Amino acid sequence: MRKSFEELLIEEGLMSREKLEEVLEEYTKLEKVLSFPDYLVSSGYITEREKARLLAKQWGVAFVNLSQSPPTEDVVRLLPRDLAFRLTAIPVRLEGDGRLVVAMKNPLDVFAIDQMRLITGMDIEPVMAVAEEIEHFLSELHPLTFPVKETVERALATAKNLGIDTGIAEEVEEVSPERLQHMAEEAPVVSLANLVITQAITERASDIHVEPQANRVRVRYRIDGVLREALDLPKEIQPSLISRFKIVAGMDIAEKRLPQDGRFSLTLEAKTYDFRVSTYPSVFGEKVVMRILDKSSILRGLDKLGMLPQTLERFERIIRQPWGIILVTGPTGSGKSTTLYSVLNRLNTGEQHIITLEDPVEYELPGVVQAQVNYKAGFTFAEGLRSILRQDPDIIMVGEIRDRETALLATEAALTGHLVLSTLHTNDAPGAVTRLIDMGIEPFLIASTVIGVLAQRLVRVICPYCKEPYEVPSDVLKSIDIGRFDEKVRTFYRGKGCEKCRKTGYIGRTGIFEFMVVDDEIRELVLKRAPAHIIREAAIKGGMKTLKEDAFEKVVLGITTWEELIRVVFTE
């Protein structure tokens, strides 16, 4: 007889019987939005790989670790790309008797197996694998093909057929809104706009920049925090391409002299993406920037943000507090919103009333009441927070504390028994305290309400396909103040540069963190208006890893490089 998932948890040593009973009791009190295995993953008790391995054992199918045994490109292409992404399935190997072994998210899906058998003409042997790994290897080994040259030529021909010649900036403004609408809806222009977007998603870009120049249109993607040129388009395409993006984002194409904001969504490879679009009038025409928001990125859990175990354990303990203020600090683009959404996703069990006030709402969370500020209507952070307090909330998320009034209302909310999450622009965790004092908040209010401050940055991750060890000279190590570390450590890692990482040596980003728990000693210092460096010393004494130390540990672990540590931590 097959064993239950709970029995396998104990058998595999992933959980004691006492702990399992405690977790099951927690789970039975919740609305059953998640299955029990998914709840264990979202709560950080087990990993996705452990969940998949146990389910495979329970269901009586083999489990494949694709990271250790990656499939080859020729085998992957035996299954059509669209079908593979739709079913979350990837061919692993072709057996001698003609059977195709396919790794699946759900190997018990008989309808999916029948579809694959019909399409490939082969017998299918389903095995279990982690869904994220399946999608990763499909993107790597079965990528979209982009007929860039042909698409640009067709769009250029369309523009010329309509009599558009935009060699200089002034002529861009002379195209009437009616003609722009017609041009933007032409099939070649639509294809070109789709190509720009889909290529950006495939290359893991976070932003798309469409930049009119004097004699051309430059398209750049921000990949792993760095802008890279992707396309160089003829100037004649500019009016129709810009208008296409404005139309899908719900903007006024007739308005070219004022900045505009809009948004749209699309689904690609079974994932839904939101795009926040903004235009800016430059001397050579309207520049368009599109921020790409992957809705699935916030559902990966706190354990996927990159926190080291010690920091994660401390952070998990604080976010379970029933009241107080937790602040996430860092510059724009440091991942603060992703961290806050991950916290809300962890706390969103159905037992508490969660309300957010954001600018703008980046991701939609089921079961959470979300609102967006509207300055034109007078609905500011302060006004919205004042209204939220009348809605009987348990947990409040305020997108950003920008002024004294908002900060004061946040402290009042915490004092009256609410857990408040928000962001603040400071360089480090201790600096958040002095920033609030500078805003005019009394030290006794800060000491009574702020329970934790998380400062963070994003660093690029070494490409696993071209990773190699090397030694940093000892004089270089000694020349930079890292903090607490073993001076004997000399061997680090870097990416040589390969086709997988497009010769950059990096694939993806992870966070570096310093988490300051506000204990009694720090409260005393806050009451005395102690400077930030004194508070920092007390926080380190209390167990806080600094950003430098956290980054350095990730360098030693081979997650990121020495150069990234210097670029992100030492160049501020």
C-alpha positions as CSV (number, residue, x, y, z in Angstrom):
1,M,0.0,0.0,0.0
2,R,1.2,3.5,-0.8
3,K,2.1,5.7,2.1
4,S,0.4,9.0,2.8
5,F,2.3,12.3,2.3
6,E,2.4,12.8,6.0
7,E,3.9,9.4,6.7
8,L,6.6,10.1,4.0
9,L,7.5,13.4,5.7
10,I,8.3,11.5,8.9
11,E,10.0,8.6,7.1
12,E,12.3,10.9,5.1
13,G,13.3,12.8,8.2
14,L,11.8,16.1,7.0
15,M,9.6,16.6,10.1
16,S,9.1,15.0,13.5
17,R,5.7,13.5,14.4
18,E,5.2,16.1,17.0
19,K,6.0,18.9,14.6
20,L,3.7,17.4,12.0
21,E,0.8,17.3,14.4
22,E,1.4,20.9,15.2
23,V,1.5,22.0,11.6
24,L,-1.6,19.9,10.7
25,E,-3.4,21.7,13.5
26,E,-2.4,25.0,12.0
27,Y,-3.5,23.9,8.5
28,T,-6.9,22.6,9.6
29,K,-7.8,26.1,10.9
30,L,-7.1,27.7,7.5
31,E,-9.3,28.2,4.4
32,K,-8.2,25.4,2.1
33,V,-6.8,27.7,-0.6
34,L,-3.6,25.5,-0.8
35,S,-3.2,21.8,-0.6
36,F,-1.2,20.5,2.4
37,P,2.0,20.0,0.4
38,D,1.8,23.4,-1.1
39,Y,1.1,24.9,2.3
40,L,4.2,23.3,3.7
41,V,6.3,24.9,0.8
42,S,4.7,28.3,1.2
43,S,5.3,28.3,4.9
44,G,9.0,27.2,4.5
45,Y,8.8,23.8,6.1
46,I,9.9,22.0,3.0
47,T,11.3,23.0,-0.4
48,E,9.7,22.5,-3.8
49,R,12.1,19.8,-4.7
50,E,11.3,17.9,-1.4
51,K,7.6,18.2,-2.1
52,A,8.0,16.9,-5.7
53,R,10.2,14.0,-4.5
54,L,7.7,13.0,-1.8
55,L,4.7,13.2,-4.2
56,A,6.5,11.1,-6.7
57,K,7.2,8.5,-4.0
58,Q,3.5,8.6,-2.9
59,W,2.2,8.3,-6.5
60,G,4.6,5.5,-7.4
61,V,6.5,7.3,-10.2
62,A,10.2,8.2,-10.6
63,F,11.6,11.6,-9.6
64,V,14.1,13.4,-11.8
65,N,16.4,16.1,-10.6
66,L,16.8,18.1,-13.9
67,S,19.6,20.2,-12.4
68,Q,21.7,17.1,-11.9
69,S,20.6,15.3,-15.1
70,P,19.6,18.0,-17.6
71,P,17.9,17.0,-20.8
72,T,19.5,17.6,-24.2
73,E,18.2,20.0,-26.9
74,D,17.5,17.3,-29.5
75,V,15.3,15.3,-27.0
76,V,13.4,18.4,-25.7
77,R,12.4,19.4,-29.3
78,L,10.5,16.1,-29.7
79,L,7.6,17.8,-28.0
80,P,6.2,21.0,-29.5
81,R,7.1,24.1,-27.5
82,D,3.6,25.4,-27.0
83,L,2.3,22.1,-25.8
84,A,5.3,21.6,-23.5
85,F,4.7,24.9,-21.7
86,R,0.9,24.4,-21.5
87,L,1.4,21.0,-19.9
88,T,4.5,21.9,-17.9
89,A,6.3,18.9,-19.4
90,I,9.7,18.3,-20.9
91,P,11.2,15.2,-22.6
92,V,14.1,13.8,-20.7
93,R,15.4,10.9,-22.8
94,L,14.4,8.5,-25.5
95,E,14.7,4.9,-24.5
96,G,15.9,2.1,-26.8
97,D,12.4,0.6,-27.1
98,G,11.0,3.9,-28.4
99,R,9.5,5.1,-25.1
100,L,9.8,8.9,-24.5
101,V,10.5,9.6,-20.8
102,V,8.8,13.0,-20.0
103,A,9.3,14.9,-16.8
104,M,5.9,16.5,-15.7
105,K,4.6,18.7,-13.0
106,N,1.7,16.3,-12.7
107,P,2.6,12.8,-14.0
108,L,-0.9,11.5,-13.1
109,D,-2.5,13.7,-15.8
110,V,-3.7,11.0,-18.2
111,F,-5.2,13.5,-20.6
112,A,-1.8,15.3,-21.0
113,I,-0.1,11.9,-21.5
114,D,-2.6,11.0,-24.2
115,Q,-2.0,14.3,-25.9
116,M,1.8,13.8,-25.9
117,R,1.4,10.3,-27.2
118,L,-0.9,11.5,-30.0
119,I,1.4,14.3,-31.0
120,T,4.8,12.5,-30.8
121,G,3.6,9.0,-31.9
122,M,5.5,7.5,-29.1
123,D,4.7,5.7,-25.8
124,I,5.1,8.2,-22.9
125,E,6.7,7.3,-19.6
126,P,5.8,10.1,-17.1
127,V,8.2,11.0,-14.3
128,M,8.1,13.8,-11.7
129,A,10.1,17.0,-11.7
130,V,10.0,20.4,-10.1
131,A,7.8,22.7,-12.2
132,E,10.3,25.7,-12.1
133,E,13.1,23.5,-13.4
134,I,10.9,22.2,-16.2
135,E,10.1,25.8,-17.3
136,H,13.7,26.8,-16.9
137,F,15.1,24.1,-19.2
138,L,12.2,24.6,-21.7
139,S,13.2,28.2,-22.0
140,E,16.9,27.4,-22.3
141,L,16.7,24.4,-24.7
142,H,13.5,25.2,-26.6
143,P,13.5,29.0,-26.9
144,L,11.3,31.2,-29.0
145,T,12.7,32.1,-32.4
146,F,12.6,35.7,-33.4
147,P,12.5,36.6,-37.1
148,V,13.9,40.1,-36.3
149,K,15.1,41.1,-39.7
150,E,11.9,40.0,-41.5
151,T,9.6,41.6,-38.9
152,V,11.4,45.0,-39.1
153,E,11.4,44.9,-42.9
154,R,7.7,44.3,-43.0
155,A,7.0,47.1,-40.5
156,L,9.3,49.4,-42.4
157,A,7.5,48.6,-45.7
158,T,4.2,49.4,-44.0
159,A,5.4,52.8,-42.9
160,K,6.7,53.6,-46.4
161,N,3.4,52.5,-48.0
162,L,1.6,55.0,-45.8
163,G,3.9,57.7,-46.9
164,I,5.7,58.2,-43.5
165,D,9.3,59.5,-43.7
166,T,10.6,60.4,-40.2
167,G,14.2,61.2,-40.8
168,I,14.1,64.2,-38.4
169,A,12.4,64.8,-35.0
170,E,10.0,67.5,-36.2
171,E,8.3,65.2,-38.7
172,V,7.4,62.7,-35.9
173,E,5.0,65.3,-34.5
174,E,3.3,65.9,-37.9
175,V,1.6,62.5,-38.1
176,S,-2.0,62.8,-37.3
177,P,-3.6,60.7,-34.5
178,E,-5.9,59.0,-37.1
179,R,-2.9,57.9,-39.2
180,L,-1.0,56.8,-36.1
181,Q,-4.0,54.7,-35.0
182,H,-4.1,53.1,-38.5
183,M,-0.4,52.5,-38.6
184,A,-0.3,51.0,-35.1
185,E,-3.0,48.4,-35.9
186,E,-1.2,47.2,-39.1
187,A,-0.1,43.5,-38.7
188,P,3.6,44.1,-39.2
189,V,3.7,46.8,-36.6
190,V,1.8,44.5,-34.1
191,S,4.3,41.7,-34.9
192,L,7.2,44.1,-34.2
193,A,5.7,45.2,-30.9
194,N,5.0,41.6,-29.9
195,L,8.6,40.7,-30.8
196,V,10.0,43.4,-28.6
197,I,7.9,42.2,-25.6
198,T,8.3,38.5,-26.0
199,Q,12.1,38.7,-26.6
200,A,12.4,40.8,-23.4
201,I,10.5,38.1,-21.4
202,T,12.5,35.3,-22.9
203,E,15.8,37.1,-21.9
204,R,14.5,37.7,-18.3
205,A,14.4,41.5,-18.7
206,S,12.8,43.5,-15.9
207,D,12.4,46.7,-18.1
208,I,12.1,47.6,-21.7
209,H,13.4,50.9,-22.9
210,V,12.3,52.2,-26.4
211,E,14.5,55.2,-27.0
212,P,14.1,57.5,-30.0
213,Q,17.5,58.8,-31.2
214,A,18.3,61.4,-33.9
215,N,18.4,58.8,-36.8
216,R,17.3,55.6,-35.2
217,V,15.2,53.9,-32.4
218,R,17.2,52.1,-29.8
219,V,15.6,49.2,-27.8
220,R,17.4,48.2,-24.6
221,Y,16.5,45.6,-22.0
222,R,17.4,45.8,-18.3
223,I,18.6,42.3,-17.5
224,D,19.9,41.4,-14.0
225,G,20.0,45.2,-13.2
226,V,22.1,46.2,-16.2
227,L,20.9,47.8,-19.5
228,R,21.8,46.0,-22.7
229,E,21.1,47.0,-26.2
230,A,18.7,44.5,-27.9
231,L,17.5,46.1,-31.2
232,D,18.5,49.0,-33.5
233,L,15.4,50.0,-35.5
234,P,15.0,52.4,-38.4
235,K,13.6,55.9,-37.5
236,E,10.6,55.4,-39.9
237,I,9.2,52.8,-37.5
238,Q,9.1,55.1,-34.5
239,P,5.6,56.7,-34.8
240,S,3.8,53.4,-35.4
241,L,5.7,51.4,-32.8
242,I,5.4,54.0,-30.0
243,S,1.7,54.4,-30.8
244,R,1.2,50.6,-30.6
245,F,2.6,50.5,-27.1
246,K,0.5,53.5,-26.1
247,I,-2.7,51.9,-27.5
248,V,-2.3,48.6,-25.6
249,A,-1.5,50.5,-22.4
250,G,-4.6,52.6,-22.7
251,M,-2.9,55.9,-23.4
252,D,-3.9,58.9,-25.5
253,I,-1.9,58.6,-28.7
254,A,-2.8,62.2,-29.7
255,E,-1.0,63.5,-26.6
256,K,2.8,63.6,-27.2
257,R,4.0,66.6,-25.2
258,L,3.2,65.4,-21.7
259,P,4.3,62.2,-19.9
260,Q,1.7,59.5,-19.6
261,D,1.2,56.3,-17.6
262,G,-0.6,53.1,-18.4
263,R,-0.6,49.3,-18.0
264,F,-1.6,46.1,-19.7
265,S,-1.3,42.3,-19.2
266,L,-0.4,39.3,-21.3
267,T,0.1,35.6,-20.9
268,L,3.1,33.9,-22.3
269,E,4.4,30.4,-21.7
270,A,1.5,29.8,-19.2
271,K,2.6,32.8,-17.1
272,T,0.8,36.1,-16.7
273,Y,2.8,39.3,-16.9
274,D,1.8,42.8,-16.0
275,F,3.4,45.8,-17.8
276,R,3.6,49.2,-16.2
277,V,4.1,51.6,-19.1
278,S,5.3,55.2,-19.0
279,T,6.1,57.7,-21.8
280,Y,8.4,60.8,-21.6
281,P,8.6,63.5,-24.3
282,S,12.2,63.8,-25.5
283,V,13.7,66.0,-28.2
284,F,13.6,63.1,-30.7
285,G,10.1,61.9,-29.8
286,E,8.4,60.0,-27.0
287,K,10.5,57.5,-25.0
288,V,8.7,54.5,-23.7
289,V,9.7,52.4,-20.6
290,M,7.9,49.2,-19.7
291,R,8.4,47.6,-16.3
292,I,7.7,43.8,-16.6
293,L,6.0,42.3,-13.5
294,D,6.0,38.5,-13.3
295,K,2.9,37.6,-11.2
296,S,4.4,34.2,-10.3
297,S,7.5,35.7,-8.8
298,I,5.7,36.7,-5.5
299,L,4.4,33.2,-5.0
300,R,7.8,31.6,-4.6
301,G,8.1,32.2,-0.8
302,L,10.4,34.0,1.5
303,D,13.0,31.2,1.3
304,K,13.5,32.1,-2.4
305,L,14.5,35.7,-1.8
306,G,18.1,34.8,-1.0
307,M,18.2,35.2,2.8
308,L,20.8,33.2,4.6
309,P,19.3,30.8,7.2
310,Q,20.1,32.9,10.2
311,T,18.6,36.0,8.7
312,L,15.5,34.1,7.4
313,E,14.9,32.6,10.9
314,R,15.1,36.0,12.6
315,F,12.9,37.6,9.9
316,E,10.2,34.8,10.0
317,R,10.0,35.2,13.8
318,I,9.4,39.0,13.6
319,I,6.7,38.9,10.8
320,R,4.7,36.6,13.1
321,Q,4.3,39.3,15.7
322,P,0.7,40.5,16.1
323,W,1.6,44.2,16.1
324,G,4.4,46.7,15.4
325,I,6.1,48.2,12.4
326,I,8.4,46.3,10.0
327,L,10.3,48.5,7.5
328,V,12.0,47.4,4.3
329,T,14.7,49.9,3.1
330,G,16.8,50.3,0.1
331,P,17.1,52.3,-3.2
332,T,14.7,52.0,-6.1
333,G,15.0,48.7,-7.8
334,S,16.4,46.8,-4.8
335,G,13.4,44.4,-4.6
336,K,11.6,46.0,-1.6
337,S,8.1,45.4,-3.2
338,T,8.9,41.7,-3.9
339,T,9.9,41.2,-0.3
340,L,6.7,42.9,1.0
341,Y,4.5,40.9,-1.3
342,S,6.3,37.7,-0.2
343,V,5.6,38.5,3.4
344,L,1.9,39.2,2.7
345,N,1.6,36.0,0.8
346,R,3.1,34.1,3.8
347,L,0.7,35.8,6.2
348,N,-2.3,35.5,4.0
349,T,-3.9,32.5,5.6
350,G,-7.5,33.7,5.6
351,E,-7.6,34.2,9.3
352,Q,-6.6,37.9,9.3
353,H,-7.9,41.0,7.5
354,I,-5.1,42.4,5.3
355,I,-5.3,45.8,3.6
356,T,-2.7,47.5,1.4
357,L,-2.3,51.0,0.1
358,E,0.1,51.2,-2.8
359,D,1.5,53.4,-5.6
360,P,0.8,51.6,-7.8
361,V,-0.6,48.1,-7.1
362,E,2.0,46.0,-8.7
363,Y,0.7,42.5,-8.0
364,E,-2.8,41.3,-7.2
365,L,-3.1,39.0,-4.2
366,P,-6.2,36.9,-3.8
367,G,-7.9,37.5,-0.4
368,V,-6.1,40.8,0.2
369,V,-7.9,44.1,0.0
370,Q,-5.6,46.3,-2.2
371,A,-6.0,50.0,-3.0
372,Q,-4.0,52.5,-5.0
373,V,-3.3,56.1,-4.0
374,N,-4.8,58.8,-6.2
375,Y,-3.2,62.2,-5.6
376,K,-5.5,64.0,-8.0
377,A,-8.5,62.9,-6.0
378,G,-6.8,63.7,-2.7
379,F,-6.4,60.0,-1.8
380,T,-2.8,60.1,-0.5
381,F,-0.9,57.6,1.7
382,A,-1.9,59.6,4.8
383,E,-5.5,59.9,3.9
384,G,-5.8,56.3,2.8
385,L,-4.1,55.0,6.0
386,R,-6.5,57.1,8.1
387,S,-9.4,55.4,6.3
388,I,-7.8,51.9,6.6
389,L,-7.9,52.2,10.4
390,R,-11.7,52.4,10.3
391,Q,-11.8,49.1,8.3
392,D,-10.9,46.8,11.2
393,P,-7.6,45.5,9.7
394,D,-5.2,43.1,11.3
395,I,-2.3,43.7,8.9
396,I,-1.6,46.9,7.0
397,M,0.8,47.4,4.1
398,V,1.7,51.0,3.2
399,G,3.7,51.2,0.0
400,E,6.0,53.9,1.3
401,I,6.4,56.2,4.2
402,R,7.1,59.6,2.5
403,D,6.1,62.2,5.1
404,R,5.6,62.9,8.7
405,E,1.8,62.5,8.6
406,T,2.0,59.0,7.1
407,A,4.8,58.0,9.5
408,L,2.7,59.3,12.5
409,L,-0.4,57.4,11.4
410,A,1.7,54.2,10.9
411,T,3.0,54.4,14.5
412,E,-0.5,55.1,15.8
413,A,-1.7,52.0,13.9
414,A,1.0,49.9,15.5
415,L,0.3,51.2,18.9
416,T,-3.4,50.2,18.6
417,G,-2.6,46.6,17.8
418,H,-1.9,46.4,14.1
419,L,1.0,44.9,12.2
420,V,2.2,47.6,9.7
421,L,4.6,46.8,6.8
422,S,6.1,49.6,4.8
423,T,9.2,50.8,2.9
424,L,11.6,53.7,3.6
425,H,14.5,55.1,1.5
426,T,17.6,54.7,3.6
427,N,21.0,53.2,2.9
428,D,21.0,50.7,5.8
429,A,18.8,49.3,8.5
430,P,19.9,51.5,11.4
431,G,19.5,54.6,9.2
432,A,15.7,54.0,9.2
433,V,15.5,55.1,12.9
434,T,17.3,58.4,12.3
435,R,15.2,59.0,9.1
436,L,12.0,58.7,11.1
437,I,13.4,61.1,13.7
438,D,14.3,63.5,10.9
439,M,10.7,63.3,9.8
440,G,9.6,64.6,13.1
441,I,8.5,61.4,14.8
442,E,9.2,61.3,18.6
443,P,11.8,58.8,19.6
444,F,9.4,57.2,22.2
445,L,7.0,56.4,19.4
446,I,9.7,54.8,17.3
447,A,11.0,52.8,20.2
448,S,7.5,51.6,21.1
449,T,6.4,50.6,17.6
450,V,9.3,49.6,15.2
451,I,10.1,46.0,15.7
452,G,12.4,45.2,12.8
453,V,14.1,46.9,9.8
454,L,15.3,45.0,6.7
455,A,17.8,46.7,4.4
456,Q,18.4,45.0,1.0
457,R,20.1,45.1,-2.4
458,L,20.1,42.9,-5.4
459,V,23.3,41.2,-6.8
460,R,23.8,39.2,-9.9
461,V,24.1,35.4,-9.6
462,I,27.0,33.5,-11.2
463,C,26.1,31.6,-14.3
464,P,26.1,27.9,-13.3
465,Y,27.1,26.8,-16.8
466,C,30.5,28.6,-16.9
467,K,31.3,28.9,-13.2
468,E,35.0,28.6,-12.3
469,P,37.2,29.1,-9.2
470,Y,39.9,31.7,-8.9
471,E,41.9,33.5,-6.1
472,V,41.7,37.1,-5.1
473,P,45.0,38.6,-4.0
474,S,45.3,39.0,-0.2
475,D,46.2,42.7,-0.6
476,V,42.9,43.3,-2.4
477,L,41.0,41.5,0.4
478,K,42.8,43.6,3.1
479,S,42.2,46.9,1.3
480,I,38.4,46.6,1.6
481,D,36.7,46.6,5.0
482,I,34.4,43.5,4.9
483,G,33.8,43.1,8.6
484,R,33.7,39.7,10.3
485,F,35.2,37.0,8.0
486,D,37.8,34.2,7.8
487,E,40.9,35.8,6.4
488,K,42.1,32.3,5.2
489,V,39.3,32.3,2.5
490,R,41.0,33.1,-0.8
491,T,39.1,31.0,-3.4
492,F,36.1,32.6,-5.0
493,Y,34.1,31.9,-8.1
494,R,33.1,33.8,-11.3
495,G,31.5,33.1,-14.6
496,K,33.8,32.8,-17.6
497,G,31.0,33.8,-20.0
498,C,29.1,31.4,-22.2
499,E,26.2,31.3,-24.6
500,K,23.8,30.6,-21.8
501,C,24.6,33.8,-20.0
502,R,25.3,35.8,-23.2
503,K,29.0,36.1,-22.2
504,T,28.1,38.1,-19.1
505,G,29.0,35.4,-16.5
506,Y,25.7,36.0,-14.7
507,I,22.1,34.5,-14.8
508,G,19.5,36.0,-12.5
509,R,19.7,38.0,-9.3
510,T,19.4,37.4,-5.6
511,G,19.1,39.6,-2.5
512,I,21.7,40.6,0.1
513,F,20.2,41.7,3.4
514,E,20.8,43.1,6.8
515,F,18.0,42.6,9.3
516,M,18.0,44.7,12.5
517,V,15.7,43.4,15.3
518,V,14.8,46.2,17.6
519,D,15.6,44.8,21.0
520,D,15.7,46.5,24.4
521,E,19.2,47.9,24.0
522,I,18.4,49.5,20.6
523,R,15.1,50.9,22.1
524,E,17.2,52.6,24.8
525,L,19.5,54.1,22.2
526,V,16.6,55.3,20.2
527,L,15.1,57.1,23.2
528,K,18.5,58.8,23.7
529,R,18.5,59.9,20.0
530,A,21.8,58.0,19.5
531,P,23.4,58.4,16.0
532,A,23.0,55.7,13.4
533,H,26.6,54.3,13.9
534,I,26.0,53.6,17.6
535,I,22.7,51.9,16.8
536,R,24.5,49.8,14.1
537,E,27.1,48.6,16.7
538,A,24.3,47.5,19.0
539,A,22.5,45.8,16.2
540,I,25.7,43.9,15.2
541,K,26.2,42.9,18.8
542,G,22.6,41.6,18.8
543,G,23.3,39.3,15.8
544,M,22.7,41.5,12.7
545,K,24.8,40.6,9.6
546,T,25.6,43.8,7.7
547,L,25.0,44.1,4.0
548,K,28.8,43.7,3.4
549,E,29.0,40.5,5.5
550,D,25.9,39.0,3.9
551,A,27.3,39.8,0.4
552,F,30.7,38.4,1.3
553,E,29.2,35.2,2.6
554,K,27.4,34.8,-0.7
555,V,30.7,35.4,-2.5
556,V,32.3,32.6,-0.4
557,L,29.4,30.3,-1.1
558,G,29.9,30.8,-4.8
559,I,26.5,32.5,-5.3
560,T,27.8,35.9,-6.6
561,T,31.2,37.4,-7.4
562,W,33.7,39.6,-5.6
563,E,33.1,42.2,-8.4
564,E,29.4,42.3,-7.6
565,L,30.1,42.8,-3.9
566,I,32.2,45.8,-4.7
567,R,29.8,47.2,-7.3
568,V,26.7,47.0,-5.2
569,V,27.9,47.5,-1.6
570,F,31.0,49.7,-2.0
571,T,29.9,52.2,-4.7
572,E,27.1,53.9,-2.8
